[in-house]
Amino acid sequence: MIYADYNATAPLRPEAHTAMMAALDIGANPSSVHGPGRAARKVLETARSQVAAAIGGIAQDVIFTSGGTEAIALAIHGSVRKLDGDCTLLVSAIEHEASAKNAGFANAPVETAYVNTNGQLDLDQLQQRLRNWDLTASGTPILVLMMANNETGVIQPVAEAAAIVHEAGGLVICDAVQALGKIQVNVSLLGADYVALSAHKTGGPQGAGALWLRAGAPLMAGLLGGGQERSLRSGTENLSGIAGFGAAAEAANRNYMFMDKLAEWRDAMEAELKSVAGVTIFGESVARLPNTSNFAAEGFRAETQVMAMDLAGVAVSSGSACSSGKVKRSLVLAAMGVPDSLAECAIRTSYGWKSSEEDFRRTAAAWLEVADRRRMKETA
């Protein structure tokens, strides 16, 4: 089986597996003051430093969570609560449901920040909206913008958007879940005030994530209890998951040159699919994650392709994998102005640290064979 669904979950890196087993062997609570507890605390803080180093930050600004969704929720709800609801959330039209749905339940007004046909945030529209922003009437503007889209791989102009928002006295929450391990993430250059991360997208385990918080950014805890994670996220830390996260982040941080190879192989695969079958590649004219390709052939429904490719030994997906296994209309492609008739035919392939050039070649060959069988069946 060729695994081409890294944007859903990346296979566990061996470095992460080793770190997790070592953490499990300690068998102690990192909040305990005895010897085993101190050993557990050392593992926790080592991982915190590893994650911080992977994003160009410092360890004290990293708060561990149960995953990317919780990190995003903490940033959204925590900032709104700290501001007593005196704010307005500007949520980009292509955000993951973890952002869009949490924003909808954050007890603050929500507006849409629109994207252009390439799937990138419309900076002109954002600037126009914020040019005469009334802080008294609308409160602090909080932009919610992902660093790279999980479906198309399109990279967003976060730094440019952050400059616009900060000029208006606002804040920026950035979902960097898909970016970490695929492109360089540097919080000093990104300009965001909150950055959400996840372990399992970069070769760490599921069930571990983190929120990087700019010093001084407003945030109120959502989970109360024993005061772990600077009292911003109480609950005994998932030590083995966090250890695996740290090891995976460190390994990914050494491996960005390999991502350039993935981009070359992805581009070659797309060129073949366009040449032979005339597929539409979404976001191809702008910067994308090097591992991601989202394409469609009109009339060839996505769910049919996913099943046929699975039978052909290639695991791909349609849109986000975080919708209870359902294949449904892509809100991302709709926001880009893609007609429903084409959007319903879009599938995503995504690769990563274990992928080879042969995986891309075999994916293209399998898809072309599946498409050819469909055409023969329709003309029979």
C-alpha positions as CSV (number, residue, x, y, z in Angstrom):
1,M,0.0,0.0,0.0
2,I,1.3,3.5,-0.9
3,Y,0.4,5.9,1.9
4,A,-0.4,9.3,0.4
5,D,-2.4,10.8,3.2
6,Y,0.2,12.4,5.4
7,N,-1.9,15.5,5.9
8,A,-4.4,13.3,7.8
9,T,-1.7,11.6,9.9
10,A,2.0,10.9,9.3
11,P,3.4,7.5,10.2
12,L,5.3,7.6,13.5
13,R,8.9,8.4,13.2
14,P,11.4,6.0,14.8
15,E,12.8,8.8,16.9
16,A,9.4,9.5,18.3
17,H,8.8,5.8,19.0
18,T,12.1,5.5,20.9
19,A,11.3,8.6,23.0
20,M,7.8,7.4,23.8
21,M,9.0,4.0,25.0
22,A,11.6,5.6,27.2
23,A,9.0,8.0,28.7
24,L,6.6,5.1,29.4
25,D,9.4,3.2,31.2
26,I,9.7,6.1,33.7
27,G,6.2,5.6,34.9
28,A,5.9,8.7,37.0
29,N,4.0,12.0,37.2
30,P,6.1,15.0,36.1
31,S,4.6,17.0,38.9
32,S,5.9,14.7,41.6
33,V,9.0,15.9,43.4
34,H,10.6,12.5,44.0
35,G,13.4,11.1,41.8
36,P,11.1,9.4,39.3
37,G,9.0,12.5,39.1
38,R,12.0,14.6,38.4
39,A,13.0,12.2,35.7
40,A,9.6,12.6,34.1
41,R,9.8,16.4,34.4
42,K,13.2,16.3,32.6
43,V,11.6,14.4,29.7
44,L,8.7,16.9,29.6
45,E,11.0,20.0,29.6
46,T,13.3,18.4,27.0
47,A,10.4,18.0,24.7
48,R,9.2,21.5,25.4
49,S,12.7,22.8,24.3
50,Q,12.6,20.6,21.2
51,V,9.3,21.9,20.1
52,A,10.3,25.5,20.8
53,A,13.5,25.1,18.9
54,A,11.6,23.7,15.9
55,I,9.6,26.9,15.6
56,G,12.4,29.4,16.5
57,G,10.9,30.1,19.9
58,I,11.7,29.6,23.6
59,A,10.5,26.8,25.8
60,Q,8.7,28.9,28.4
61,D,6.2,30.1,25.7
62,V,5.1,26.6,24.7
63,I,2.0,25.1,26.4
64,F,1.3,21.4,25.8
65,T,-2.2,20.3,24.9
66,S,-4.0,17.1,23.7
67,G,-3.6,18.1,20.0
68,G,-4.0,20.9,17.4
69,T,-7.8,21.2,18.0
70,E,-7.4,21.9,21.7
71,A,-4.5,24.3,21.0
72,I,-6.7,26.3,18.6
73,A,-9.6,26.2,21.0
74,L,-7.4,27.4,23.9
75,A,-6.2,30.3,21.8
76,I,-9.7,31.3,20.5
77,H,-11.7,30.9,23.7
78,G,-8.8,31.9,26.0
79,S,-8.2,35.2,24.2
80,V,-11.9,36.0,24.0
81,R,-12.4,35.3,27.7
82,K,-9.4,37.3,28.7
83,L,-10.7,40.3,26.7
84,D,-14.2,39.8,28.3
85,G,-15.7,39.3,24.9
86,D,-14.7,42.8,23.8
87,C,-13.4,41.6,20.4
88,T,-14.3,40.5,17.0
89,L,-13.0,37.3,15.4
90,L,-12.0,37.6,11.7
91,V,-11.9,34.0,10.6
92,S,-10.5,33.2,7.2
93,A,-12.9,31.4,4.8
94,I,-10.6,28.4,4.4
95,E,-10.0,27.6,8.1
96,H,-10.2,24.1,9.5
97,E,-13.4,23.3,11.4
98,A,-11.4,23.3,14.6
99,S,-11.0,27.1,14.1
100,A,-14.3,27.9,12.4
101,K,-16.5,26.0,14.9
102,N,-14.7,27.2,18.0
103,A,-15.0,30.7,16.8
104,G,-18.7,30.2,16.4
105,F,-19.0,29.3,20.1
106,A,-16.6,31.8,21.5
107,N,-19.2,34.4,22.6
108,A,-17.8,37.1,20.3
109,P,-18.9,38.5,16.9
110,V,-17.5,36.6,14.0
111,E,-16.7,37.9,10.5
112,T,-15.3,36.1,7.5
113,A,-11.9,37.1,6.1
114,Y,-12.1,36.2,2.4
115,V,-9.6,34.5,0.1
116,N,-8.8,34.9,-3.6
117,T,-9.2,32.3,-6.3
118,N,-5.8,30.9,-5.5
119,G,-6.9,30.2,-2.0
120,Q,-4.8,32.9,-0.3
121,L,-6.1,35.4,2.2
122,D,-7.2,38.6,0.4
123,L,-4.9,41.1,2.0
124,D,-6.5,44.1,0.3
125,Q,-10.0,43.2,1.6
126,L,-8.5,42.7,5.1
127,Q,-6.7,46.0,5.0
128,Q,-9.9,47.8,3.8
129,R,-11.9,46.2,6.7
130,L,-9.4,47.2,9.3
131,R,-8.4,50.7,7.9
132,N,-11.0,52.5,10.0
133,W,-11.6,49.8,12.7
134,D,-13.5,51.2,15.6
135,L,-12.0,49.6,18.8
136,T,-14.8,51.1,20.9
137,A,-17.6,49.6,18.8
138,S,-16.0,46.3,17.7
139,G,-13.4,45.6,20.3
140,T,-10.0,44.1,19.5
141,P,-9.9,42.5,16.0
142,I,-8.5,38.9,16.2
143,L,-7.6,37.3,12.9
144,V,-7.7,33.5,12.8
145,L,-5.6,32.3,9.9
146,M,-3.9,29.0,9.2
147,M,-0.3,29.0,8.0
148,A,-0.9,26.4,5.2
149,N,-4.2,24.9,4.1
150,N,-4.7,21.2,4.9
151,E,-6.6,20.5,1.7
152,T,-4.8,22.5,-1.0
153,G,-1.5,23.0,0.7
154,V,-1.7,26.7,-0.2
155,I,0.6,28.8,2.1
156,Q,-1.0,31.9,3.6
157,P,0.6,35.4,4.0
158,V,0.5,35.3,7.7
159,A,3.3,37.8,8.4
160,E,1.8,40.3,6.0
161,A,-1.7,39.9,7.5
162,A,-0.3,40.1,11.0
163,A,1.3,43.5,10.2
164,I,-2.1,44.8,9.0
165,V,-3.9,43.4,12.1
166,H,-1.4,44.7,14.6
167,E,-1.5,48.2,13.0
168,A,-5.2,48.1,13.9
169,G,-4.5,47.1,17.4
170,G,-5.4,43.4,16.9
171,L,-4.2,39.9,17.5
172,V,-3.4,36.9,15.3
173,I,-4.2,33.3,16.0
174,C,-2.3,31.0,13.5
175,D,-3.1,27.3,13.0
176,A,0.4,26.0,11.9
177,V,-0.7,22.3,12.3
178,Q,-0.1,21.4,8.7
179,A,3.0,23.6,8.3
180,L,5.2,22.1,11.0
181,G,7.7,19.7,9.5
182,K,6.8,20.6,6.0
183,I,8.0,24.2,5.8
184,Q,10.0,26.3,8.1
185,V,8.0,27.8,11.0
186,N,9.6,30.7,12.7
187,V,7.4,32.4,15.3
188,S,9.7,35.4,15.4
189,L,9.1,36.0,11.6
190,L,5.5,34.8,11.5
191,G,4.1,37.7,13.4
192,A,1.3,35.7,15.1
193,D,0.5,36.1,18.7
194,Y,-0.7,32.4,19.1
195,V,0.5,29.4,17.1
196,A,-1.2,26.0,17.3
197,L,0.8,22.8,16.6
198,S,0.1,19.1,16.5
199,A,2.4,16.1,16.9
200,H,0.8,13.5,14.5
201,K,1.0,15.6,11.4
202,T,4.8,15.6,11.5
203,G,5.5,12.0,12.6
204,G,4.7,12.2,16.2
205,P,1.9,10.4,18.0
206,Q,-1.8,11.3,18.0
207,G,-3.0,13.0,21.1
208,A,-0.3,15.6,21.7
209,G,-0.1,19.2,20.6
210,A,1.0,22.6,21.7
211,L,0.1,26.3,21.7
212,W,2.9,28.8,21.4
213,L,2.0,32.0,23.1
214,R,3.7,35.4,22.5
215,A,4.8,36.9,25.8
216,G,2.0,39.3,27.0
217,A,-0.7,38.0,24.6
218,P,-4.0,37.8,26.5
219,L,-5.1,34.3,27.4
220,M,-7.3,32.7,30.1
221,A,-7.3,29.0,30.9
222,G,-10.0,26.7,29.7
223,L,-9.2,23.7,31.8
224,L,-8.8,24.3,35.5
225,G,-7.3,21.9,38.0
226,G,-3.8,21.2,39.2
227,G,-2.2,24.2,37.6
228,Q,0.0,22.4,35.1
229,E,1.4,24.2,32.0
230,R,1.6,27.6,33.8
231,S,-2.0,27.1,35.0
232,L,-3.1,27.7,31.4
233,R,-3.9,24.0,30.7
234,S,-4.4,21.9,33.8
235,G,-4.3,18.1,33.8
236,T,-1.5,15.6,34.0
237,E,0.6,15.9,30.9
238,N,0.6,13.1,28.3
239,L,4.3,12.4,29.0
240,S,4.9,9.7,26.3
241,G,2.9,11.6,23.7
242,I,4.8,14.8,24.5
243,A,8.2,13.0,24.4
244,G,7.3,11.7,21.0
245,F,6.2,15.1,19.8
246,G,9.5,16.7,20.8
247,A,11.5,14.0,19.1
248,A,9.4,14.2,15.9
249,A,9.7,18.0,15.8
250,E,13.5,17.8,16.2
251,A,13.8,15.1,13.5
252,A,11.6,17.1,11.1
253,N,13.6,20.2,11.8
254,R,16.7,18.5,10.4
255,N,14.9,17.2,7.3
256,Y,13.6,20.2,5.4
257,M,15.9,19.6,2.4
258,F,14.0,16.3,1.8
259,M,10.8,18.4,1.5
260,D,12.4,20.1,-1.6
261,K,12.6,16.6,-3.1
262,L,8.9,16.0,-2.4
263,A,8.1,19.2,-4.2
264,E,10.0,18.1,-7.3
265,W,8.3,14.7,-7.3
266,R,4.9,16.2,-6.7
267,D,5.3,18.6,-9.6
268,A,6.3,15.8,-11.9
269,M,3.3,13.8,-10.9
270,E,1.0,16.7,-11.5
271,A,2.6,17.5,-14.9
272,E,1.8,13.9,-15.9
273,L,-1.8,14.0,-14.7
274,K,-2.4,17.3,-16.5
275,S,-0.7,16.1,-19.7
276,V,-2.5,12.8,-19.9
277,A,-5.8,13.5,-18.2
278,G,-6.2,17.3,-18.1
279,V,-6.8,17.5,-14.4
280,T,-7.2,20.8,-12.6
281,I,-4.6,21.4,-9.9
282,F,-5.9,23.7,-7.2
283,G,-3.5,26.4,-5.9
284,E,-0.7,25.5,-8.4
285,S,0.1,29.1,-9.2
286,V,1.0,30.1,-5.6
287,A,3.3,28.7,-2.9
288,R,2.1,25.4,-1.5
289,L,3.3,22.8,0.9
290,P,5.9,20.7,-0.9
291,N,4.1,17.4,-0.1
292,T,0.5,18.3,-1.1
293,S,-1.5,18.0,-4.3
294,N,-5.2,18.7,-4.6
295,F,-6.6,17.9,-8.1
296,A,-9.9,17.1,-9.9
297,A,-11.2,15.7,-13.1
298,E,-14.7,16.9,-13.7
299,G,-17.4,14.2,-13.7
300,F,-15.2,11.8,-11.7
301,R,-16.6,12.0,-8.2
302,A,-14.2,12.1,-5.2
303,E,-15.7,9.3,-3.3
304,T,-15.4,7.0,-6.3
305,Q,-11.8,8.0,-6.8
306,V,-10.9,7.4,-3.1
307,M,-12.4,3.9,-3.1
308,A,-10.9,3.0,-6.5
309,M,-7.5,4.2,-5.4
310,D,-7.8,2.2,-2.2
311,L,-8.5,-0.9,-4.2
312,A,-5.5,-0.1,-6.4
313,G,-3.3,0.1,-3.3
314,V,-3.0,3.8,-2.8
315,A,-4.4,5.6,0.2
316,V,-5.6,9.1,-0.7
317,S,-8.3,11.4,0.7
318,S,-11.0,13.9,-0.2
319,G,-10.7,17.1,1.7
320,S,-10.1,17.1,5.4
321,A,-9.8,13.7,7.2
322,C,-11.3,15.2,10.4
323,S,-15.0,14.9,9.5
324,S,-15.8,11.5,10.9
325,G,-14.7,9.7,7.8
326,K,-17.3,11.4,5.6
327,V,-16.7,12.6,2.1
328,K,-18.5,16.0,1.8
329,R,-18.4,19.2,-0.1
330,S,-15.2,21.2,0.4
331,L,-15.8,24.6,1.9
332,V,-12.2,25.5,1.0
333,L,-12.7,25.0,-2.7
334,A,-16.1,26.8,-2.4
335,A,-14.3,29.8,-0.8
336,M,-11.9,29.8,-3.8
337,G,-14.9,30.0,-6.2
338,V,-14.5,26.5,-7.6
339,P,-17.8,25.3,-9.1
340,D,-19.6,22.5,-7.2
341,S,-19.4,20.3,-10.2
342,L,-15.6,20.4,-10.1
343,A,-15.2,20.7,-6.3
344,E,-17.1,17.4,-5.8
345,C,-14.4,15.7,-7.9
346,A,-11.4,16.9,-5.9
347,I,-9.0,14.5,-4.1
348,R,-5.9,15.2,-2.1
349,T,-2.6,13.3,-2.1
350,S,0.0,14.2,0.6
351,Y,3.3,12.6,1.3
352,G,6.1,12.8,3.9
353,W,9.2,11.6,5.6
354,K,8.8,7.9,4.4
355,S,7.7,8.7,0.9
356,S,9.8,7.9,-2.2
357,E,9.9,9.1,-5.8
358,E,8.4,5.7,-6.7
359,D,5.4,6.5,-4.5
360,F,4.5,9.5,-6.7
361,R,5.0,7.6,-9.9
362,R,2.8,4.7,-8.8
363,T,0.2,7.1,-7.5
364,A,0.0,8.8,-10.9
365,A,0.0,5.4,-12.7
366,A,-2.8,4.1,-10.4
367,W,-5.0,7.2,-10.9
368,L,-4.6,7.2,-14.6
369,E,-5.5,3.5,-14.8
370,V,-8.5,4.1,-12.6
371,A,-9.6,7.0,-14.7
372,D,-9.1,5.0,-17.9
373,R,-11.3,2.2,-16.6
374,R,-14.0,4.7,-15.8
375,R,-13.9,6.1,-19.3
376,M,-14.0,2.7,-20.9
377,K,-17.0,1.7,-18.7
378,E,-18.9,4.9,-19.6
379,T,-18.3,4.4,-23.4
380,A,-19.1,0.7,-23.4
